[in-house]
Amino acid sequence: MNLQPAQPEKLNAWERVILPDVPGLQKIDFYLANGGYKALKKALELKPEEVIEEVKKSNLRGRGGACFPTGLKWSFMPKKSDKPKYLCVNGDESEPGTFKDRQIFEFNPHLLIEGTLIACYAMGMTAAYIYIRGEYGKWIRMLQKALDDACANGFVGDKILGTDFSTHITIHRGAGAYICGEESSLMNSIEGQRGYPRVKPPFPAQNGLWGCPTTINNVETISNIPVIIKNGWKWYSQVGAVKHPGPLLVGVSGHVNNPGVFEMPTGEPLLEIIHKWAGGVPGNKGIKAVIPGGSSTMMLRGDQLEGIRMDVDSLKAAGSSVGTAGIIVMDSDTDLIQVITRITEFYYRESCGQCTPCREGTVWMYKILKRFEQYQAVAEDIDLLMDIANNIEGNTICALGDAAAWPVQSMIRRFRDEFEKRVHESQHRVVA
Ligand SMILES: Cc1cc2nc3c(=O)[nH]c(=O)nc-3n(C[C@H](O)[C@H](O)[C@H](O)COP(=O)(O)O)c2cc1C
């Protein structure tokens, strides 16, 4: 797995800004020597509402899965509050196929810290929590070192850079639950409660962490903030796709010669990402299926990828979504029944159990898929599976239920032949 921020030479026209090609950037001296913390200085010279306006006009959309406009989210925060306001930076990164935030922890942690500070200044927060996946021990240590250096250099803490702005940042490690990446479970987890999602409304901007106004943003989203402030909203909004602009960290895994995380502008053609950036499919095999944005996004047929681009509109039109831009490529020899069974097992095991459709539905989908996998399914099982998925979707407090239903629904819609073939093989199988 290529976990260095590397890029094929021929595609180097894009000068990386989230993971620049500068070795040693994780050290504060190098970061400062390369213009680090200048965006913070610039932001502190603006009024907080001007910073929010800049982010709004940039058209930055969240990189945590839902592509929600970040400036709009920030504007939901009350300007005045008699309670403290909080920022939660979401680095739980537990979606199968997604491994891009850890590149930021490793190669450019000060960019994340700088973005966190600017976000706190813009929304009037005096405390931020960076929530990291518990299994990321190495990356937690790296981020902690960067944070300690930022504190020692006066960028984090009281009266930052001699102004009246003060903010403290705490790193909070998760304990191995995918559900704690969901924003309201994440807040419960920080509070020391069980990681159950909360019913919305009230939304976090009104009633979040400890009942106080809170904003939750993904690590990559926050790392885009210094880039916007430094280069201005106009520059940023012209990078990549118009309605979903900016640099995008795209993780490619599965059947490709050069798996890894690549920084590129949004809107790159999916086939180009697979063949040029990720080096194509081993043995020049065909592509049977692609999951474009982490395991919860709708599966696409390999023979229908022409013209699809990595941006919100293009993938929506293709019947899927950008999600966390974690592309999983499956070659023509892949047993998709095994794939969907494994994905569904993940959601069944990670369901927190709070909502009945998700708790019961995921286990039933898994049991039925196991029947397919073990050549024991009958034709009626295909529609039964679809019926269960349809009854989970939209009927749960959080989107884990949808995340479990979508891969199953899309696979039945787009690869019904795989299920039918399995039923046929089950009926004609000679068991010794
Ligand atoms: C089950 C589940 C797991 C999630 N895991 C993550 C995660 O690991 N990281 C993340 O940023 N967002 C995750 N999300 C999305 C968050 O709830 C939230 O939308 C996101 O952090 C907002 O950040 P953004 O607006 O910057 O994209 C998850 C959502 C669900 C339903």
The ligand as an SDF file (V2000), in Angstrom:
LIG
                    3D

 31 33  0  0  0  0  0  0  0  0999 V2000
  -21.9880    5.5880   11.1050 C   0  0  0  0  0  0  0  0  0  0  0  0
  -21.3190    6.8470   10.7040 C   0  0  0  0  0  0  0  0  0  0  0  0
  -19.9440    6.9660   10.8030 C   0  0  0  0  0  0  0  0  0  0  0  0
  -19.3040    8.1540   10.4470 C   0  0  0  0  0  0  0  0  0  0  0  0
  -17.9390    8.2290   10.5320 N   0  0  0  0  0  0  0  0  0  0  0  0
  -17.3220    9.3890   10.2210 C   0  0  0  0  0  0  0  0  0  0  0  0
  -15.9050    9.5100   10.3540 C   0  0  0  0  0  0  0  0  0  0  0  0
  -15.1920    8.5750   10.7360 O   0  0  0  0  0  0  0  0  0  0  0  0
  -15.3470   10.7140   10.0280 N   0  0  0  0  0  0  0  0  0  0  0  0
  -16.1000   11.7910    9.6070 C   0  0  0  0  0  0  0  0  0  0  0  0
  -15.5680   12.8680    9.3760 O   0  0  0  0  0  0  0  0  0  0  0  0
  -17.4290   11.6900    9.4640 N   0  0  0  0  0  0  0  0  0  0  0  0
  -18.0600   10.5310    9.7850 C   0  0  0  0  0  0  0  0  0  0  0  0
  -19.4160   10.4590    9.6790 N   0  0  0  0  0  0  0  0  0  0  0  0
  -20.1590   11.6800    9.2750 C   0  0  0  0  0  0  0  0  0  0  0  0
  -20.3550   12.6090   10.4820 C   0  0  0  0  0  0  0  0  0  0  0  0
  -21.5690   12.2530   11.1360 O   0  0  0  0  0  0  0  0  0  0  0  0
  -20.4240   14.0860   10.0880 C   0  0  0  0  0  0  0  0  0  0  0  0
  -21.3750   14.2380    9.0830 O   0  0  0  0  0  0  0  0  0  0  0  0
  -19.0980   14.6550    9.5970 C   0  0  0  0  0  0  0  0  0  0  0  0
  -18.0710   14.4610   10.5280 O   0  0  0  0  0  0  0  0  0  0  0  0
  -19.2620   16.1410    9.3180 C   0  0  0  0  0  0  0  0  0  0  0  0
  -18.0760   16.6720    8.8060 O   0  0  0  0  0  0  0  0  0  0  0  0
  -18.0380   17.4970    7.4390 P   0  0  0  0  0  0  0  0  0  0  0  0
  -19.2340   18.3900    7.4060 O   0  0  0  0  0  0  0  0  0  0  0  0
  -16.7590   18.2310    7.5300 O   0  0  0  0  0  0  0  0  0  0  0  0
  -18.0590   16.4800    6.3370 O   0  0  0  0  0  0  0  0  0  0  0  0
  -20.0680    9.2520    9.9930 C   0  0  0  0  0  0  0  0  0  0  0  0
  -21.4620    9.1300    9.8730 C   0  0  0  0  0  0  0  0  0  0  0  0
  -22.0720    7.9380   10.2070 C   0  0  0  0  0  0  0  0  0  0  0  0
  -23.5580    7.8270   10.0740 C   0  0  0  0  0  0  0  0  0  0  0  0
  1  2  1  0
  2  3  1  0
  2 30  2  0
  3  4  2  0
  4  5  1  0
  4 28  1  0
  5  6  2  0
  6  7  1  0
  6 13  1  0
  7  8  2  0
  7  9  1  0
  9 10  1  0
 10 11  2  0
 10 12  1  0
 12 13  2  0
 13 14  1  0
 14 15  1  0
 14 28  1  0
 15 16  1  0
 16 17  1  0
 16 18  1  0
 18 19  1  0
 18 20  1  0
 20 21  1  0
 20 22  1  0
 22 23  1  0
 23 24  1  0
 24 25  2  0
 24 26  1  0
 24 27  1  0
 28 29  2  0
 29 30  1  0
 30 31  1  0
M  END
$$$$
